[in-house]
Amino acid sequence: MSTTAQNTSPDLFSTAPAPAGAPAGAPAPRGRALRAWQREAVELYFDPEREDPEDFLVTATPGAGKTTFALALARRLLDARKVDRVVVVAPTDHLRTQWAEAAHRAGIELDPTMSNAVGPVRPDVRGYVTTYAQVAGHPMLHRARATAKRSLVVLDEIHHAGDGLSWGEAVQEAFSDARRRLSLTGTPFRTKADERIPFVKYVEDDSAESEGGLRSLADYTYGYRQALADGVVRPVVFAAYTGTSRWRNSAGEVVAASLSDTTTTRSVEALAWRTALDPRGDWVPHVIAAMDDRLNHLREHGMHDAGGLVLASDQDDARAYAKIVQRVTGEKPVLILSDDPKASQKIADFAAGDQRFAVCVRMVSEGVDVPRAACLAWMTSYRTPLFFAQAVGRVVRARSRAESATVFLPAVRPLLALAAEMETDRNHVVPPPPSVSSEQVDEGGLDLLPPPEREPGESKEYEALEAQAEFAHVLHGGRALLGTGPAPLEVTAEDEDFLGLPGLLSPEQTAALLAQRDAEIRRRTAAPRAAEEGAEQAPAPREEPEEAVWHTAALLRKEIHGLVGRVAAGRQVPHATVYARVRAAVPGPPSASAGVDVLRRRRDHLLSLV
């Protein structure tokens, strides 16, 4: 069944002493009030009129508090002696620590450091936190741990178990005999065909769009619209920026196109989008300046610690964007890269600190808790509903009803369509298997833009030349509000104090204010660039490596090997075929002798395929 939260009396994490048999030294859980939807979901789980659940799926919008709900449920099951162990499976290593810390506050000691090289769970903890990748590496080990005692297995962001056959099969093998399984997700949908997620119930979908496919059936659903009404998440303002991009094609011709031109073909739109994201153009600095302006305003009017996230497609772009942020704002941002051993600590420091900007690739796209992050710059070509919802979810976590979130994004059709659907609850729809061969499957649904097409024998695909940025509109209720026109709204200085605050400034006034500020931002970003171009370019100082090159290369080779396995399993092709295609896409020596730069590009290419 699917239900919504109601206003009921408060409930707390159990504050009773630790039950008999609990590990020595386990702290008594602290009292913590649950939100209405969390209380209702817990009570639904224990509803005496329902059969004692072996599987329970909760779909809750990012930022709603799925971790708190899961730990409240686990605490109650432990206290009732219905389970003796808790196993949490998370998407990333960073989230392992985050889960363990939250569990400690709930009085449940979980070990986030257990590796596959360790056998039994230590007797001084209630369980452990692992990752989907670790489970895939040794499913029988995790099966032994989950069946040695009556276990509750919490599958955080369960849609990751649909990332190719290898992960799904491993999760099924590891936890099919566990006593109970609790599955959590904020994005119950995928883009690939005939892909079922383990432990998720499906029903036939008779809607016209599904064409006879299947729809996932959640036991409890809490959508963005409900969370917004409850004040659990912030309202989102989507500020779209257009502009003209120019590039040289393989024939040597200069092509120009606007990001918001709906008459262009998809391939031309993709190239205009790719060119806009080029760090050498003017589009990125302009949008960063607009985001900086928004952060200044938030900090001056109540949200003193407001932070912004800049989301890049790959590590090279992330490094370039970090330099642009420093040039435009005068402040050095936090740079968070996946191969940085200090990445998790950097995320934690940014969440607890006062720095204004963080630039990252995928590290903060899912599950990471940074409540003070109120702005997101979409400087990436990722375009799937899954990634969009998870990334936007990083800036919607509410702390008070006076806060709002702003997402700055390119005014291209794929992203505008996703933004328009933000307030629509979506279920995981599995279409019937396509009646085409594997060679005919369209790969256009990958989360990165496909590379530009070229004729055989052509030496250069395309060359980005320049990209200009201009405020396009604010997206609200499926409408594009321009803020300009024959009779634009007048925005006073007093209006500026309420930009984006729900109920105080209309969407039309918000659009007018952003458009009004756009010209000033253009003047501000043009001055530093002109000064740079006129100055003599001195050779850039050589940066000291953050860690030993051999260590970075070893980590990259390991990551590439794992990604090749996922792609090979998902597409049912041999590993050797995937390696050959990767080397064709990113030329260079074999991985064993390739440099770090080549390995990073190959890793980023593989990430676009999974």
C-alpha positions in Angstrom: 0.0 0.0 0.0 1.0 3.6 -0.4 0.2 6.2 2.2 1.0 9.7 3.4 2.0 11.2 6.7 -0.7 12.5 9.1 -0.3 14.7 12.1 -0.2 12.4 15.1 1.2 12.6 18.6 5.0 12.7 19.1 7.0 9.6 19.3 10.7 9.2 20.3 13.5 6.7 19.7 13.3 4.3 22.6 14.9 5.7 25.7 14.7 2.6 27.7 17.9 1.0 28.9 19.7 -1.3 26.5 18.0 -4.7 26.4 19.5 -7.7 28.0 22.1 -9.2 25.7 23.1 -5.9 24.2 26.9 -5.4 23.7 28.7 -4.2 26.8 29.1 -0.4 26.9 26.4 0.3 24.3 25.0 3.8 25.0 21.4 4.3 25.8 19.8 5.9 22.7 19.0 9.6 22.9 15.4 10.8 22.7 14.8 12.2 19.2 11.4 13.2 17.9 10.3 11.6 14.7 8.5 13.4 11.9 4.9 12.5 11.3 5.6 10.4 8.2 8.4 8.5 10.1 6.0 7.7 12.9 3.3 6.6 10.6 5.7 4.3 8.6 7.0 2.7 11.7 3.4 2.0 12.9 2.5 0.7 9.5 5.4 -1.8 9.7 4.1 -3.1 13.1 0.4 -3.0 12.1 -1.1 -6.2 13.7 -3.6 -6.5 10.8 -0.7 -6.9 8.4 1.4 -10.0 8.0 4.8 -9.7 9.7 6.8 -8.3 6.9 9.9 -10.0 5.5 10.4 -7.2 2.9 9.3 -3.6 3.4 9.9 -0.8 0.8 9.8 2.9 1.7 10.0 5.5 -1.0 10.7 9.0 0.5 11.9 12.1 -1.3 15.6 13.0 -0.8 16.0 15.0 2.4 12.9 13.5 4.1 14.9 11.6 6.7 15.0 7.9 5.6 18.0 7.2 7.8 16.3 8.4 10.9 13.2 6.3 10.1 15.3 3.1 9.4 17.2 3.4 12.7 14.0 4.0 14.7 12.6 0.9 13.1 15.8 -1.1 13.8 15.8 0.1 17.5 12.3 -1.1 18.0 13.0 -4.5 16.4 16.1 -4.9 18.6 14.2 -3.9 21.7 11.4 -6.3 20.9 14.0 -9.1 20.3 12.7 -9.7 16.8 16.2 -9.3 15.4 19.7 -9.6 16.9 21.8 -7.9 14.2 21.5 -4.9 11.8 23.3 -4.9 8.5 23.2 -1.7 6.4 24.2 -1.6 2.7 25.0 1.9 1.5 26.0 3.2 -2.0 29.4 4.7 -1.0 32.2 4.5 1.6 31.4 8.0 2.8 27.9 7.0 3.7 29.1 4.0 5.7 30.6 6.5 8.3 27.5 8.6 8.1 25.2 5.7 8.8 27.4 4.5 11.7 27.4 7.9 13.3 23.6 8.2 13.1 23.2 4.7 14.4 25.4 5.5 17.4 23.2 8.5 18.2 20.2 6.0 18.1 22.0 3.6 20.5 22.9 1.1 17.9 26.6 0.4 17.5 27.5 -0.5 13.8 31.0 -1.1 12.5 31.6 0.9 9.3 35.2 -0.4 8.8 34.6 -4.1 8.2 36.2 -5.3 5.0 35.7 -8.6 3.1 39.0 -9.8 4.5 37.4 -10.0 8.0 35.2 -12.9 8.9 32.7 -12.8 11.8 31.2 -9.6 13.1 32.8 -8.3 16.3 30.9 -9.2 19.4 31.0 -5.6 20.7 28.8 -4.2 18.0 25.2 -4.8 16.9 26.1 -5.1 13.2 28.0 -3.4 10.4 27.7 -1.1 7.4 29.0 -2.2 4.0 28.6 -1.1 0.4 27.0 -2.7 -2.6 30.4 -3.0 -4.2 31.7 -5.0 -1.2 28.6 -7.2 -1.3 29.2 -7.9 -5.0 32.9 -8.7 -4.2 32.0 -11.5 -1.8 28.2 -12.2 -1.5 28.7 -15.5 0.3 30.6 -13.8 3.2 27.8 -11.4 3.7 25.2 -14.2 3.5 27.0 -15.9 6.3 27.1 -12.8 8.4 23.4 -12.0 7.8 22.3 -15.6 8.6 24.5 -16.2 11.6 22.0 -14.2 13.7 18.5 -13.0 13.0 19.3 -9.9 11.0 17.5 -6.8 9.7 19.2 -5.8 6.4 18.7 -2.2 5.5 19.3 -1.6 1.8 19.9 2.1 1.4 19.0 3.5 -2.0 18.0 0.0 -3.2 17.9 1.1 -6.8 21.7 0.6 -6.8 20.9 -3.1 -6.8 19.6 -2.6 -10.3 23.0 -1.4 -11.5 23.6 -4.3 -13.9 23.2 -8.0 -13.2 26.3 -8.4 -11.1 25.1 -6.1 -8.2 21.6 -7.3 -8.3 22.5 -10.9 -8.3 25.0 -10.4 -5.5 22.5 -8.7 -3.2 20.0 -11.4 -3.9 22.5 -14.1 -3.1 23.8 -12.4 0.0 20.5 -11.5 1.7 17.7 -13.7 0.4 17.7 -15.7 3.6 18.0 -12.8 6.0 15.2 -12.6 8.5 14.0 -9.1 7.5 14.9 -6.6 4.8 14.1 -2.9 4.7 14.6 -1.2 1.4 14.9 2.6 1.1 14.9 4.8 -2.0 14.3 8.4 -2.9 14.2 7.7 -6.6 12.3 4.6 -7.4 12.9 4.6 -11.2 15.6 3.6 -13.6 16.2 4.2 -17.3 17.3 0.8 -18.5 14.9 -1.8 -19.9 13.8 -5.0 -18.2 15.7 -4.4 -15.0 14.2 -5.7 -11.8 15.5 -4.8 -8.4 15.8 -7.6 -5.8 13.2 -7.7 -2.9 11.0 -5.1 -4.7 7.4 -6.1 -5.5 6.0 -5.3 -8.9 2.5 -5.1 -10.3 1.3 -4.7 -13.9 1.0 -1.2 -15.1 -2.0 -0.6 -17.3 -1.2 3.0 -18.1 -0.8 4.0 -21.7 2.8 5.1 -21.2 4.0 1.8 -19.8 2.9 -0.3 -22.8 2.3 -3.3 -20.6 5.3 -2.8 -18.3 5.6 -3.3 -14.5 5.4 -0.8 -11.7 7.1 -1.1 -8.3 4.8 -1.3 -5.3 6.1 0.6 -2.2 4.7 -0.2 1.2 5.0 3.4 2.2 5.4 6.5 -0.1 6.3 10.0 1.0 6.8 12.3 -2.0 8.3 15.7 -2.5 4.9 17.5 -2.7 3.9 16.1 0.7 7.4 16.9 2.2 7.1 20.4 0.9 3.7 20.9 2.5 5.0 19.5 5.8 8.0 21.8 5.7 10.4 18.9 5.6 12.0 20.1 2.4 12.6 23.5 0.9 10.8 24.9 -2.1 13.0 24.8 -5.2 13.5 27.7 -7.6 14.9 26.5 -11.0 16.8 29.4 -12.7 17.6 28.4 -16.3 20.3 30.1 -18.2 20.5 30.1 -22.0 23.2 31.6 -24.3 24.8 31.1 -27.7 27.5 28.4 -28.1 29.9 28.3 -31.0 32.1 25.4 -32.0 34.0 24.1 -35.0 32.8 20.8 -36.5 34.9 18.1 -38.1 34.5 19.8 -41.5 36.1 23.0 -40.1 32.8 24.9 -40.2 31.9 27.2 -37.3 28.4 26.4 -35.9 26.4 28.5 -33.5 23.3 27.5 -31.6 21.3 28.7 -28.6 20.8 26.4 -25.6 17.1 27.2 -25.5 16.4 26.9 -29.2 13.7 24.3 -29.4 13.9 24.0 -33.2 17.4 22.5 -33.2 18.0 18.8 -33.4 19.0 16.8 -30.3 22.6 16.4 -31.6 23.0 20.2 -32.1 21.5 20.8 -28.6 23.9 18.3 -27.1 26.9 20.1 -28.7 25.6 23.5 -27.6 25.3 22.1 -24.1 28.7 20.6 -24.2 30.3 23.8 -25.4 28.5 25.9 -22.7 30.1 23.7 -20.0 33.6 24.2 -21.4 35.6 26.0 -18.7 37.3 28.2 -21.3 34.0 29.9 -22.3 32.0 32.6 -20.6 28.9 30.6 -19.7 30.3 28.9 -16.6 31.8 32.1 -15.0 28.5 33.9 -15.6 26.4 31.3 -13.9 28.9 30.9 -11.1 28.7 34.7 -10.6 24.9 34.5 -10.5 25.1 31.8 -7.9 27.6 33.8 -5.9 25.1 36.7 -6.0 22.4 34.5 -4.7 24.6 33.1 -1.8 25.5 36.7 -0.8 21.8 37.6 -0.7 20.9 34.5 1.4 23.7 35.2 3.9 22.7 38.8 4.3 19.1 37.9 4.9 18.9 35.2 7.6 20.8 32.2 6.2 24.2 33.2 7.4 25.9 29.9 6.5 24.4 29.3 3.1 26.6 27.2 0.8 26.7 26.2 -2.8 27.5 23.1 -4.7 29.0 23.1 -8.2 28.4 19.7 -9.9 30.9 18.8 -12.7 30.9 15.9 -15.2 34.5 14.8 -14.6 37.6 15.6 -12.5 39.3 17.7 -15.1 36.3 20.0 -15.3 35.9 20.0 -11.5 39.5 21.3 -11.2 38.9 24.0 -13.9 35.6 25.0 -12.3 37.3 25.4 -8.9 39.7 27.9 -10.4 36.8 29.8 -12.0 35.0 30.0 -8.6 38.2 31.4 -7.0 38.6 33.9 -9.9 35.0 35.1 -9.8 34.3 35.1 -6.1 37.8 35.7 -4.7 37.4 32.6 -2.4 39.0 29.2 -2.9 36.3 26.5 -3.0 36.5 23.0 -1.5 37.4 20.5 -4.2 36.0 17.1 -3.6 37.2 14.3 -5.9 36.4 10.6 -5.7 40.0 9.5 -5.7 41.0 11.8 -2.9 41.5 9.8 0.3 40.4 12.9 2.2 37.1 13.3 0.2 34.8 12.0 3.0 36.5 14.3 5.5 36.2 17.3 3.1 32.5 16.6 2.8 32.0 16.5 6.6 34.1 19.6 7.1 32.1 21.5 4.4 28.8 20.4 5.9 29.9 21.7 9.4 31.9 24.7 8.2 31.2 28.1 6.7 32.9 27.9 3.3 30.7 29.1 0.5 31.5 26.8 -2.4 32.3 23.1 -3.0 33.1 21.7 -6.4 32.5 18.0 -6.9 31.8 15.3 -9.5 29.6 12.6 -8.0 30.6 12.6 -4.3 27.6 14.6 -3.1 25.0 13.4 -5.5 23.3 10.9 -3.1 22.7 10.5 0.6 25.2 13.1 1.7 23.8 15.4 4.3 24.8 19.1 3.9 21.8 20.9 5.3 23.3 24.4 4.8 23.7 23.8 1.0 21.0 26.0 -0.6 22.3 26.5 -4.1 23.3 24.0 -6.8 25.0 24.8 -10.1 24.3 22.1 -12.7 27.6 22.2 -14.7 27.3 18.6 -15.9 25.9 16.7 -18.8 24.3 14.1 -16.5 20.6 14.0 -17.4 18.9 10.9 -16.0 15.9 11.3 -13.6 17.7 9.3 -11.0 20.8 11.5 -10.9 18.8 14.7 -11.2 16.5 13.9 -8.3 19.4 12.8 -6.1 21.6 15.9 -6.9 18.7 18.3 -6.3 18.0 16.5 -3.1 21.3 17.7 -1.7 19.9 21.3 -1.5 16.3 20.8 -0.4 16.8 19.6 3.1 14.8 22.1 5.2 16.0 23.6 8.5 13.2 26.2 8.7 10.3 27.4 6.6 12.1 30.6 5.7 14.6 28.8 3.5 14.5 28.0 -0.2 16.8 26.3 -2.7 18.0 27.6 -6.0 19.2 25.3 -8.8 21.1 27.0 -11.7 21.0 24.9 -14.8 21.4 25.1 -18.6 18.1 25.9 -20.4 18.1 22.6 -22.4 15.1 20.4 -23.0 16.2 17.3 -21.0 16.9 19.3 -17.8 13.9 21.5 -18.1 11.7 18.5 -18.4 13.2 16.9 -15.3 12.8 20.2 -13.4 9.1 20.4 -14.4 8.5 16.9 -13.0 10.2 17.6 -9.7 7.0 17.7 -7.7 5.5 14.6 -9.3 5.8 11.3 -7.4 7.2 8.8 -9.8 7.3 5.0 -9.4 9.9 2.7 -10.9 8.4 1.7 -14.3 9.9 -1.4 -15.9 9.0 -1.5 -19.6 8.6 -4.9 -21.4 11.9 -6.2 -23.0 12.5 -4.5 -26.4 12.0 -6.6 -29.5 15.4 -5.7 -30.9 18.8 -7.2 -30.8 21.5 -5.9 -28.4 23.3 -4.2 -31.3 20.2 -2.1 -31.9 19.8 -0.8 -28.3 19.9 3.0 -28.2 22.5 4.2 -25.7 21.1 7.8 -25.7 19.7 7.2 -22.2 23.1 7.2 -20.6 23.6 9.8 -17.9 26.3 11.6 -19.9 25.9 13.2 -23.2 27.1 10.9 -26.0 30.2 12.0 -27.8 29.7 14.0 -31.1 29.3 11.9 -34.2 32.0 11.9 -36.8 32.6 10.4 -40.2 35.2 7.5 -40.6 38.7 8.9 -41.0 38.0 12.3 -39.5 40.8 13.4 -37.1 38.9 15.8 -34.9 35.4 15.4 -33.6 34.7 19.0 -32.6 36.3 22.0 -31.1 34.6 24.3 -28.6 35.1 28.0 -29.4 33.0 30.1 -27.0 29.8 30.3 -25.1 27.9 33.3 -23.8 25.4 33.1 -20.9 22.1 34.9 -20.4 19.3 34.4 -17.9 16.5 32.6 -19.6 13.6 32.1 -17.1 12.5 30.7 -13.8 10.6 27.5 -14.0 7.5 27.4 -11.8 4.6 25.0 -12.1 5.6 23.9 -15.5 5.7 27.5 -16.8 8.7 29.5 -18.0 8.6 33.0 -16.3 10.9 35.3 -18.2 10.9 38.4 -16.0 11.0 40.6 -19.1 8.7 41.6 -21.9 6.5 44.4 -23.0 5.5 45.2 -19.4 8.0 43.6 -17.1 7.2 43.7 -13.4 8.9 46.4 -11.3 11.1 44.9 -8.6 11.9 47.2 -5.7 14.8 47.1 -3.3 12.4 45.7 -0.7 11.4 42.9 -3.0 15.1 41.9 -3.3 15.1 41.0 0.4 12.6 38.3 -0.2 14.0 36.6 -3.3 13.0 33.0 -3.3 11.2 33.0 0.1 8.0 31.0 -0.2 4.8 33.1 -0.2 6.6 36.5 0.0 7.8 37.0 -3.6 5.9 35.7 -6.5 7.6 33.5 -9.2 7.1 36.4 -11.6 8.9 38.8 -9.4 11.6 36.3 -8.8 12.2 35.9 -12.5 12.1 39.7 -13.0 14.7 40.2 -10.2 17.1 37.6 -11.6 16.7 39.1 -15.1 17.4 42.6 -13.6 20.6 41.4 -12.0 21.8 39.5 -15.1 23.3 42.6 -16.8 25.3 43.6 -13.8 26.6 40.0 -13.4 27.7 40.1 -17.1 29.7 43.3 -16.5 31.2 41.9 -13.4 32.4 38.7 -14.9 33.7 40.4 -18.1 36.2 42.6 -16.3 38.4 39.9 -14.7 38.5 38.0 -17.9 39.5 41.0 -20.0 42.2 41.8 -17.5 43.5 38.3 -17.7 43.6 38.3 -21.5 45.5 41.6 -21.5 48.1 40.5 -19.0 51.3 38.6 -19.9 50.7 34.9 -19.2 53.3 33.6 -16.7 53.9 29.9 -16.6 51.6 28.3 -14.0 53.5 27.0 -10.9 53.7 23.3 -10.7 51.2 21.9 -8.2 52.4 19.4 -5.7 50.6 16.1 -5.9 48.2 15.5 -3.1 49.3 11.8 -2.8 51.8 9.4 -4.4 51.2 8.9 -8.1 51.5 5.1 -7.8 48.8 5.0 -5.2 46.4 7.1 -7.3 47.1 4.9 -10.3 46.5 1.7 -8.3 43.2 3.1 -7.0 42.1 4.1 -10.5 43.0 0.7 -12.0 41.0 -1.0 -9.3 38.0 1.3 -9.9 38.3 0.7 -13.7 38.3 -3.1 -13.2 35.2 -2.9 -11.1 33.4 -0.6 -13.6 34.3 -2.9 -16.5 32.7 -5.8 -14.6 29.5 -3.8 -14.1 29.3 -2.7 -17.7 30.1 -6.2 -19.0 27.4 -7.8 -16.8 24.8 -5.1 -17.6 25.3 -5.5 -21.3 26.1 -9.2 -21.3 29.4 -8.8 -23.2 32.8 -10.2 -22.3 35.2 -8.1 -20.2 37.7 -8.0 -23.0 35.1 -6.4 -25.3 34.5 -3.6 -22.7 38.3 -3.0 -22.2 38.7 -2.8 -26.0 35.9 -0.3 -26.4 37.3 1.8 -23.5 40.8 1.9 -25.1 39.2 2.9 -28.4 37.3 5.7 -26.7 40.3 6.8 -24.6 43.5 5.9 -26.5 46.7 5.0 -24.8 48.7 2.1 -23.4 47.1 -0.8 -21.4 46.0 0.1 -17.9 49.0 -1.5 -16.3 51.3 1.0 -17.9 49.0 4.0 -18.5 49.5 7.3 -16.7 47.1 8.8 -14.2 45.5 11.2 -16.7 44.6 8.4 -19.1 43.3 6.2 -16.3 41.1 9.1 -15.0 39.6 9.7 -18.5 38.9 6.0 -18.8 37.3 5.8 -15.4 35.1 8.8 -16.2 34.2 7.3 -19.6 33.1 4.0 -17.8 31.1 6.0 -15.3 29.1 7.4 -18.2 28.1 3.8 -19.1 27.0 2.4 -15.8 
